[in-house]
């Protein structure tokens, strides 16, 4: 029969790993030699460097299949990935080198994106921990500062922080115009992740806004919001009230988006 071409090894090798418990390349090589009906002379045919050509073919094919995300990395016996299972079930006639190159490129791009996302998430977690070290008053000022950048306001002119002991349920106000309707109200609550903001706190904030005839507000927290709290805010839109919920993740994302680390050093 003669030695197969390099591209002819890919599919049989992948099927072998999918169907059997293969622990090493040598084991796969022996089974593939039977599959291709190779004799001793063909199995021992040498390449210019002195190595056995068939061994080089199998080893190279295994490397490509692994880089393409069709074989799980660092696991024995070797295991095919979900992508490999789908590919095999589609009953292809062969796996070409160009297709493997496409999978390898896609796999590398996904890894880069995953690494970037992980790095970004780590940066968010680190900054969030620093924000949690603020006291309540500092957090109110910080939240108002971040939101002032969202509206391109002058923090020292257009932002008002209410007195801590008599704020009437409002922590800060953004003055984006001269009319009462142009005021944006802020409530800021610093909490650990395990303490979510519930519906009652949103009801209290809404009541405080109604007293001031406010229509637009932001509730900012280092934590998250419960499902009933989110549902409550959604229903307010029917009453022409717009309250935006900003959790810890979103708060840090805004902090980084507006490059505020250049203006505020978190310790």
C-alpha positions as a LaTeX table, in Angstrom:
\begin{tabular}{lrrr}
\hline
Residue & $x$ (\AA) & $y$ (\AA) & $z$ (\AA) \\
\hline
Unk1 & 0.00 & 0.00 & 0.00 \\
Unk2 & 2.89 & 2.37 & 0.77 \\
Unk3 & 3.12 & 5.14 & 3.35 \\
Unk4 & 0.12 & 7.48 & 3.53 \\
Unk5 & 0.44 & 11.17 & 2.83 \\
Unk6 & 0.65 & 13.45 & 5.85 \\
Unk7 & $-2.94$ & 14.69 & 5.42 \\
Unk8 & $-4.22$ & 11.11 & 5.21 \\
Unk9 & $-3.13$ & 10.42 & 8.79 \\
Unk10 & $-5.22$ & 13.12 & 10.53 \\
Unk11 & $-8.71$ & 11.59 & 10.36 \\
Unk12 & $-7.74$ & 7.96 & 11.19 \\
Unk13 & $-5.64$ & 9.17 & 14.13 \\
Unk14 & $-8.45$ & 11.33 & 15.47 \\
Unk15 & $-10.97$ & 8.48 & 15.12 \\
Unk16 & $-8.53$ & 6.17 & 16.89 \\
Unk17 & $-8.24$ & 8.53 & 19.85 \\
Unk18 & $-12.01$ & 9.04 & 19.86 \\
Unk19 & $-12.82$ & 5.31 & 19.87 \\
Unk20 & $-9.98$ & 3.75 & 21.88 \\
Unk21 & $-7.84$ & 4.35 & 24.97 \\
Unk22 & $-4.52$ & 5.53 & 23.54 \\
Unk23 & $-1.80$ & 6.37 & 26.05 \\
Unk24 & 1.15 & 7.27 & 23.82 \\
Unk25 & 2.17 & 8.07 & 20.24 \\
Unk26 & 3.91 & 4.70 & 19.86 \\
Unk27 & 0.65 & 2.91 & 20.62 \\
Unk28 & $-1.22$ & 5.03 & 18.07 \\
Unk29 & 1.54 & 4.45 & 15.53 \\
Unk30 & 1.29 & 0.67 & 15.86 \\
Unk31 & $-2.50$ & 0.67 & 15.41 \\
Unk32 & $-2.30$ & 3.05 & 12.45 \\
Unk33 & 0.35 & 0.84 & 10.81 \\
Unk34 & $-2.22$ & $-1.96$ & 10.84 \\
Unk35 & $-4.92$ & 0.41 & 9.57 \\
Unk36 & $-2.76$ & 1.41 & 6.59 \\
Unk37 & $-1.57$ & $-2.20$ & 6.17 \\
Unk38 & 2.11 & $-1.19$ & 6.30 \\
Unk39 & 4.91 & $-3.77$ & 6.16 \\
Unk40 & 8.14 & $-3.60$ & 8.17 \\
Unk41 & 10.05 & $-1.94$ & 5.35 \\
Unk42 & 7.46 & 0.84 & 5.07 \\
Unk43 & 7.24 & 1.31 & 8.83 \\
Unk44 & 11.02 & 1.67 & 9.06 \\
Unk45 & 11.49 & 3.94 & 6.07 \\
Unk46 & 13.73 & 6.84 & 7.07 \\
Unk47 & 13.68 & 10.58 & 6.44 \\
Unk48 & 16.81 & 12.62 & 5.75 \\
Unk49 & 17.43 & 13.30 & 9.44 \\
Unk50 & 17.42 & 9.58 & 10.20 \\
Unk51 & 14.06 & 9.31 & 11.92 \\
Unk52 & 11.36 & 6.90 & 10.80 \\
Unk53 & 9.06 & 8.70 & 8.37 \\
Unk54 & 5.83 & 7.10 & 9.58 \\
Unk55 & 6.63 & 7.98 & 13.18 \\
Unk56 & 7.25 & 11.58 & 12.08 \\
Unk57 & 3.90 & 11.61 & 10.23 \\
Unk58 & 1.92 & 10.34 & 13.22 \\
Unk59 & 3.71 & 12.62 & 15.67 \\
Unk60 & 3.21 & 15.66 & 13.42 \\
Unk61 & $-0.46$ & 14.84 & 12.90 \\
Unk62 & $-1.00$ & 14.49 & 16.66 \\
Unk63 & 0.63 & 17.89 & 17.23 \\
Unk64 & $-1.62$ & 19.56 & 14.64 \\
Unk65 & $-4.78$ & 17.93 & 16.01 \\
Unk66 & $-3.92$ & 19.09 & 19.50 \\
Unk67 & $-3.13$ & 22.66 & 18.39 \\
Unk68 & $-6.42$ & 22.70 & 16.48 \\
Unk69 & $-8.31$ & 21.95 & 19.70 \\
Unk70 & $-9.40$ & 18.46 & 18.62 \\
Unk71 & $-7.39$ & 16.60 & 21.28 \\
Unk72 & $-7.37$ & 17.60 & 24.94 \\
Unk73 & $-4.01$ & 18.80 & 26.20 \\
Unk74 & $-1.98$ & 16.96 & 28.87 \\
Unk75 & $-4.51$ & 14.16 & 29.45 \\
Unk76 & $-3.89$ & 10.41 & 29.20 \\
Unk77 & $-5.35$ & 8.34 & 27.82 \\
Unk78 & $-5.76$ & 10.86 & 25.01 \\
Unk79 & $-9.26$ & 12.26 & 24.68 \\
Unk80 & $-11.04$ & 13.92 & 21.78 \\
Unk81 & $-12.71$ & 17.26 & 22.46 \\
Unk82 & $-16.37$ & 18.07 & 21.86 \\
Unk83 & $-15.35$ & 19.77 & 18.62 \\
Unk84 & $-13.65$ & 16.54 & 17.50 \\
Unk85 & $-16.74$ & 14.48 & 18.32 \\
Unk86 & $-18.92$ & 16.79 & 16.21 \\
Unk87 & $-16.42$ & 16.66 & 13.38 \\
Unk88 & $-16.26$ & 12.86 & 13.38 \\
Unk89 & $-20.05$ & 12.55 & 13.52 \\
Unk90 & $-20.30$ & 14.76 & 10.44 \\
Unk91 & $-18.54$ & 11.86 & 8.65 \\
Unk92 & $-15.88$ & 13.80 & 6.71 \\
Unk93 & $-13.86$ & 12.01 & 4.04 \\
Unk94 & $-10.64$ & 13.54 & 5.34 \\
Unk95 & $-9.23$ & 16.34 & 7.47 \\
Unk96 & $-7.12$ & 18.66 & 5.37 \\
Unk97 & $-4.11$ & 20.65 & 6.52 \\
Unk98 & $-5.82$ & 23.89 & 5.52 \\
Unk99 & $-8.80$ & 23.06 & 7.75 \\
Unk100 & $-6.48$ & 22.30 & 10.67 \\
Unk101 & $-4.64$ & 25.58 & 10.08 \\
Unk102 & $-7.99$ & 27.37 & 10.21 \\
Unk103 & $-8.85$ & 25.67 & 13.51 \\
Unk104 & $-5.41$ & 26.47 & 14.93 \\
Unk105 & $-5.76$ & 30.14 & 14.00 \\
Unk106 & $-9.24$ & 30.26 & 15.52 \\
Unk107 & $-8.05$ & 28.48 & 18.67 \\
Unk108 & $-5.15$ & 30.90 & 19.14 \\
Unk109 & $-7.44$ & 33.88 & 18.63 \\
Unk110 & $-9.90$ & 32.52 & 21.20 \\
Unk111 & $-7.07$ & 31.97 & 23.69 \\
Unk112 & $-5.90$ & 35.55 & 23.20 \\
Unk113 & $-9.45$ & 36.80 & 23.76 \\
Unk114 & $-9.87$ & 34.58 & 26.84 \\
Unk115 & $-6.53$ & 35.76 & 28.26 \\
Unk116 & $-7.51$ & 39.36 & 27.63 \\
Unk117 & $-10.90$ & 38.85 & 29.30 \\
Unk118 & $-9.27$ & 37.13 & 32.29 \\
Unk119 & $-6.73$ & 39.94 & 32.65 \\
Unk120 & $-9.51$ & 42.52 & 32.43 \\
Unk121 & $-11.59$ & 40.70 & 35.05 \\
Unk122 & $-8.60$ & 40.45 & 37.39 \\
Unk123 & $-8.07$ & 44.19 & 37.00 \\
Unk124 & $-11.72$ & 44.79 & 37.87 \\
Unk125 & $-11.51$ & 42.58 & 40.97 \\
Unk126 & $-8.34$ & 44.31 & 42.17 \\
Unk127 & $-9.85$ & 47.79 & 41.77 \\
Unk128 & $-13.10$ & 46.72 & 43.40 \\
Unk129 & $-11.21$ & 45.53 & 46.47 \\
Unk130 & $-9.52$ & 48.93 & 46.69 \\
Unk131 & $-12.87$ & 50.72 & 46.41 \\
Unk132 & $-14.23$ & 48.58 & 49.24 \\
Unk133 & $-11.57$ & 50.07 & 51.53 \\
Unk134 & $-13.26$ & 53.48 & 51.24 \\
Unk135 & $-15.58$ & 54.64 & 53.99 \\
Unk136 & $-19.21$ & 55.40 & 53.14 \\
Unk137 & $-18.66$ & 59.12 & 52.56 \\
Unk138 & $-15.64$ & 58.51 & 50.34 \\
Unk139 & $-17.65$ & 56.03 & 48.32 \\
Unk140 & $-20.43$ & 58.57 & 47.79 \\
Unk141 & $-17.92$ & 61.12 & 46.47 \\
Unk142 & $-16.29$ & 58.46 & 44.30 \\
Unk143 & $-19.60$ & 57.33 & 42.77 \\
Unk144 & $-20.63$ & 60.90 & 42.01 \\
Unk145 & $-17.23$ & 61.60 & 40.44 \\
Unk146 & $-17.52$ & 58.57 & 38.12 \\
Unk147 & $-21.04$ & 59.57 & 37.06 \\
Unk148 & $-19.98$ & 63.18 & 36.47 \\
Unk149 & $-17.55$ & 61.91 & 33.83 \\
Unk150 & $-20.39$ & 60.02 & 32.16 \\
Unk151 & $-22.18$ & 63.34 & 31.64 \\
Unk152 & $-18.99$ & 65.35 & 31.05 \\
Unk153 & $-19.72$ & 67.63 & 34.02 \\
Unk154 & $-17.41$ & 69.82 & 36.07 \\
Unk155 & $-17.24$ & 67.90 & 39.32 \\
Unk156 & $-16.59$ & 70.99 & 41.46 \\
Unk157 & $-19.41$ & 73.03 & 39.92 \\
Unk158 & $-22.10$ & 70.62 & 38.72 \\
Unk159 & $-21.98$ & 67.93 & 41.43 \\
Unk160 & $-23.59$ & 68.24 & 44.85 \\
Unk161 & $-22.95$ & 65.79 & 47.69 \\
Unk162 & $-25.66$ & 65.95 & 50.36 \\
Unk163 & $-24.81$ & 66.15 & 54.09 \\
Unk164 & $-24.23$ & 62.65 & 55.48 \\
Unk165 & $-26.57$ & 63.08 & 58.48 \\
Unk166 & $-29.44$ & 64.77 & 56.63 \\
Unk167 & $-29.46$ & 63.57 & 53.04 \\
Unk168 & $-33.16$ & 62.66 & 52.84 \\
Unk169 & $-32.29$ & 59.39 & 51.10 \\
Unk170 & $-30.20$ & 61.09 & 48.40 \\
Unk171 & $-26.41$ & 60.92 & 48.49 \\
Unk172 & $-25.57$ & 63.11 & 45.51 \\
Unk173 & $-27.05$ & 65.24 & 42.74 \\
Unk174 & $-25.77$ & 65.89 & 39.24 \\
Unk175 & $-26.88$ & 69.30 & 37.95 \\
Unk176 & $-27.01$ & 68.93 & 34.17 \\
Unk177 & $-29.24$ & 71.99 & 33.72 \\
Unk178 & $-30.98$ & 74.76 & 35.62 \\
Unk179 & $-34.50$ & 73.27 & 35.90 \\
Unk180 & $-35.60$ & 70.83 & 38.66 \\
Unk181 & $-36.20$ & 68.18 & 36.01 \\
Unk182 & $-32.57$ & 68.36 & 34.90 \\
Unk183 & $-31.25$ & 67.03 & 38.21 \\
Unk184 & $-29.96$ & 63.46 & 38.39 \\
Unk185 & $-30.07$ & 61.80 & 41.82 \\
Unk186 & $-27.57$ & 59.35 & 43.22 \\
Unk187 & $-27.74$ & 56.76 & 45.96 \\
Unk188 & $-24.49$ & 54.93 & 46.81 \\
Unk189 & $-24.20$ & 51.84 & 49.02 \\
Unk190 & $-20.87$ & 50.17 & 49.70 \\
Unk191 & $-21.38$ & 46.47 & 50.39 \\
Unk192 & $-19.52$ & 43.20 & 50.05 \\
Unk193 & $-20.52$ & 40.84 & 47.22 \\
Unk194 & $-22.55$ & 38.56 & 49.48 \\
Unk195 & $-24.84$ & 41.44 & 50.49 \\
Unk196 & $-27.02$ & 42.23 & 47.48 \\
Unk197 & $-29.18$ & 45.33 & 47.22 \\
Unk198 & $-32.83$ & 44.40 & 47.62 \\
Unk199 & $-36.12$ & 45.89 & 46.48 \\
Unk200 & $-36.76$ & 47.84 & 49.71 \\
Unk201 & $-33.67$ & 50.02 & 49.28 \\
Unk202 & $-34.80$ & 50.81 & 45.74 \\
Unk203 & $-38.26$ & 51.70 & 47.03 \\
Unk204 & $-36.70$ & 54.05 & 49.61 \\
Unk205 & $-34.58$ & 55.71 & 46.92 \\
Unk206 & $-37.60$ & 56.08 & 44.64 \\
Unk207 & $-39.57$ & 57.70 & 47.46 \\
Unk208 & $-36.75$ & 60.16 & 48.10 \\
Unk209 & $-36.70$ & 61.05 & 44.40 \\
Unk210 & $-40.49$ & 61.53 & 44.27 \\
Unk211 & $-40.29$ & 63.99 & 47.18 \\
Unk212 & $-37.79$ & 66.02 & 45.13 \\
Unk213 & $-39.84$ & 65.53 & 41.93 \\
Unk214 & $-36.91$ & 63.65 & 40.43 \\
Unk215 & $-37.24$ & 61.45 & 37.36 \\
Unk216 & $-33.70$ & 60.20 & 36.73 \\
Unk217 & $-31.52$ & 58.40 & 39.24 \\
Unk218 & $-28.56$ & 56.10 & 39.70 \\
Unk219 & $-28.24$ & 53.51 & 42.42 \\
Unk220 & $-24.57$ & 52.58 & 42.77 \\
Unk221 & $-23.16$ & 49.70 & 44.79 \\
Unk222 & $-20.00$ & 47.62 & 45.08 \\
Unk223 & $-22.24$ & 44.58 & 45.36 \\
Unk224 & $-25.11$ & 43.45 & 43.11 \\
Unk225 & $-28.90$ & 43.70 & 42.90 \\
Unk226 & $-31.49$ & 41.06 & 43.66 \\
Unk227 & $-33.93$ & 39.98 & 40.97 \\
Unk228 & $-36.91$ & 41.67 & 42.73 \\
Unk229 & $-34.90$ & 44.93 & 42.85 \\
Unk230 & $-34.23$ & 44.74 & 39.11 \\
Unk231 & $-37.89$ & 43.94 & 38.39 \\
Unk232 & $-39.03$ & 46.87 & 40.54 \\
Unk233 & $-36.82$ & 49.30 & 38.62 \\
Unk234 & $-38.11$ & 47.97 & 35.29 \\
Unk235 & $-41.70$ & 48.63 & 36.37 \\
Unk236 & $-40.84$ & 52.24 & 37.24 \\
Unk237 & $-40.40$ & 53.01 & 33.55 \\
Unk238 & $-44.18$ & 52.81 & 33.18 \\
Unk239 & $-44.36$ & 55.73 & 35.61 \\
Unk240 & $-41.79$ & 57.71 & 33.60 \\
Unk241 & $-39.09$ & 57.21 & 36.21 \\
Unk242 & $-35.68$ & 56.05 & 35.06 \\
Unk243 & $-33.36$ & 54.52 & 37.64 \\
Unk244 & $-30.13$ & 52.94 & 36.42 \\
Unk245 & $-28.53$ & 50.22 & 38.53 \\
Unk246 & $-24.74$ & 50.16 & 38.65 \\
Unk247 & $-23.20$ & 47.16 & 40.39 \\
Unk248 & $-19.56$ & 46.70 & 41.40 \\
Unk249 & $-18.55$ & 45.24 & 38.05 \\
Unk250 & $-20.12$ & 48.08 & 36.06 \\
Unk251 & $-18.75$ & 50.72 & 38.43 \\
Unk252 & $-15.15$ & 49.61 & 37.91 \\
Unk253 & $-15.74$ & 49.26 & 34.17 \\
Unk254 & $-16.82$ & 52.93 & 34.07 \\
Unk255 & $-13.86$ & 53.89 & 36.25 \\
Unk256 & $-11.50$ & 52.27 & 33.74 \\
Unk257 & $-13.44$ & 53.40 & 30.65 \\
Unk258 & $-13.02$ & 57.06 & 31.57 \\
Unk259 & $-9.38$ & 56.41 & 32.60 \\
Unk260 & $-10.06$ & 57.79 & 36.07 \\
Unk261 & $-7.10$ & 55.90 & 37.54 \\
Unk262 & $-5.12$ & 58.87 & 36.20 \\
Unk263 & $-7.15$ & 61.19 & 38.42 \\
Unk264 & $-7.94$ & 58.99 & 41.43 \\
Unk265 & $-5.33$ & 56.73 & 42.97 \\
Unk266 & $-6.99$ & 53.78 & 44.65 \\
Unk267 & $-5.00$ & 52.43 & 47.57 \\
\hline
\end{tabular}
